[in-house]
Amino acid sequence: ASIKNAKAAGLSVGIYWFSYAANTKQAINEAKRCMTVIKPFNINLPVFFDWEYDSMRYTKVSSRTNITDMTEAFCRTITGGGYRAGYYFNLTYYNKYYNPSRLTKYATWYAYWGTNKPKSPVWTLADTMAAPTQFDMWQFTSRGRINGIKDDVDCNLLLNPSIRK
């Protein structure tokens, strides 16, 4: 329902896949499962690999090489299925657990919430960030408010419209 409603409102739609993969084979299997799940929807933004603290706690994988390998395998499988692909991260993960030079052909989605209190315009937070415009998307809060939705929502800004299909 969320994808259908977002598209009806004229929004671009992509997805992220929260990963619990512990190796590249599992990341490829997750990508295949992801494509099965999203097949009924005509998304026009990339499919993002999302590796976070819970992923690391669950799998015990913390090597930059392994996480980059899994991200690349997931993204390569997604693009092989006809979708655009990318990866989601915060600045700590970007600097510590990824080798971005190996992932340059994939879209980037940067989560930085600053004080996590949305400001208008959101660019007022940009001064406290590490070069936000080098990324394709920016998640600037997890406490956004949208008419018709009773709970807080993540809010994102598309910084690079060329990743839209």
WONOR-V943903 format. One record per pair of residues at least 6 apart in sequence whose C-alpha atoms are under 7 Angstrom apart, sorted by sequence separation. I is the first residue (numbers start at 1). J is the second residue. D is the distance in whole Angstrom. If there is no record, write none. Layout:
i->I j->J d->D
i->I j->J d->D
This chain:
i->7 j->13 d->7
i->21 j->27 d->5
i->56 j->62 d->6
i->78 j->84 d->7
i->79 j->85 d->6
i->126 j->132 d->7
i->78 j->85 d->6
i->145 j->152 d->6
i->144 j->152 d->5
i->145 j->153 d->6
i->143 j->152 d->5
i->144 j->153 d->5
i->3 j->13 d->7
i->75 j->85 d->5
i->142 j->152 d->7
i->143 j->153 d->6
i->144 j->154 d->6
i->75 j->86 d->6
i->114 j->125 d->6
i->142 j->153 d->6
i->143 j->154 d->6
i->144 j->155 d->6
i->142 j->154 d->4
i->141 j->154 d->6
i->142 j->155 d->6
i->141 j->155 d->5
i->139 j->154 d->7
i->140 j->155 d->6
i->139 j->155 d->6
i->140 j->156 d->6
i->139 j->156 d->4
i->138 j->156 d->5
i->139 j->157 d->6
i->137 j->156 d->7
i->138 j->157 d->5
i->86 j->106 d->5
i->87 j->107 d->6
i->88 j->108 d->6
i->89 j->109 d->6
i->90 j->110 d->6
i->137 j->157 d->6
i->138 j->158 d->7
i->85 j->106 d->6
i->86 j->107 d->4
i->87 j->108 d->5
i->88 j->109 d->5
i->89 j->110 d->5
i->90 j->111 d->5
i->137 j->158 d->5
i->138 j->159 d->7
i->49 j->71 d->6
i->85 j->107 d->6
i->86 j->108 d->6
i->87 j->109 d->6
i->88 j->110 d->6
i->89 j->111 d->6
i->90 j->112 d->6
i->136 j->158 d->6
i->137 j->159 d->5
i->118 j->141 d->6
i->136 j->159 d->5
i->137 j->160 d->7
i->117 j->141 d->7
i->136 j->160 d->5
i->49 j->74 d->7
i->110 j->135 d->6
i->116 j->141 d->5
i->109 j->135 d->6
i->113 j->139 d->7
i->116 j->142 d->7
i->117 j->143 d->7
i->118 j->144 d->7
i->133 j->159 d->7
i->108 j->135 d->5
i->109 j->136 d->6
i->110 j->137 d->6
i->111 j->138 d->6
i->112 j->139 d->6
i->113 j->140 d->5
i->116 j->143 d->7
i->108 j->136 d->5
i->109 j->137 d->5
i->110 j->138 d->5
i->111 j->139 d->5
i->112 j->140 d->5
i->113 j->141 d->5
i->14 j->43 d->6
i->107 j->136 d->6
i->108 j->137 d->6
i->109 j->138 d->6
i->110 j->139 d->6
i->111 j->140 d->6
i->13 j->43 d->5
i->14 j->44 d->6
i->19 j->49 d->7
i->67 j->97 d->6
i->68 j->98 d->5
i->13 j->44 d->6
i->14 j->45 d->4
i->15 j->46 d->7
i->16 j->47 d->6
i->17 j->48 d->6
i->18 j->49 d->7
i->19 j->50 d->6
i->67 j->98 d->7
i->68 j->99 d->6
i->72 j->103 d->7
i->12 j->44 d->6
i->13 j->45 d->5
i->14 j->46 d->5
i->15 j->47 d->5
i->16 j->48 d->4
i->17 j->49 d->5
i->18 j->50 d->5
i->19 j->51 d->6
i->64 j->96 d->7
i->12 j->45 d->6
i->14 j->47 d->6
i->15 j->48 d->6
i->16 j->49 d->6
i->17 j->50 d->6
i->18 j->51 d->6
i->64 j->97 d->4
i->16 j->50 d->6
i->63 j->97 d->7
i->64 j->98 d->5
i->20 j->55 d->5
i->64 j->99 d->7
i->19 j->55 d->6
i->22 j->59 d->5
i->46 j->83 d->7
i->47 j->84 d->6
i->48 j->85 d->6
i->49 j->86 d->6
i->50 j->87 d->6
i->20 j->58 d->7
i->46 j->84 d->4
i->47 j->85 d->5
i->48 j->86 d->4
i->49 j->87 d->5
i->50 j->88 d->5
i->20 j->59 d->7
i->22 j->61 d->6
i->46 j->85 d->5
i->47 j->86 d->6
i->48 j->87 d->5
i->49 j->88 d->6
i->50 j->89 d->7
i->46 j->86 d->6
i->48 j->88 d->6
i->27 j->70 d->6
i->31 j->74 d->5
i->24 j->69 d->6
i->28 j->73 d->6
i->24 j->70 d->5
i->27 j->73 d->6
i->28 j->74 d->5
i->31 j->77 d->6
i->23 j->70 d->6
i->27 j->74 d->5
i->31 j->78 d->6
i->24 j->73 d->6
i->28 j->77 d->6
i->107 j->163 d->7
i->45 j->163 d->6
i->45 j->164 d->5
i->44 j->164 d->6
i->45 j->165 d->6
i->44 j->165 d->5
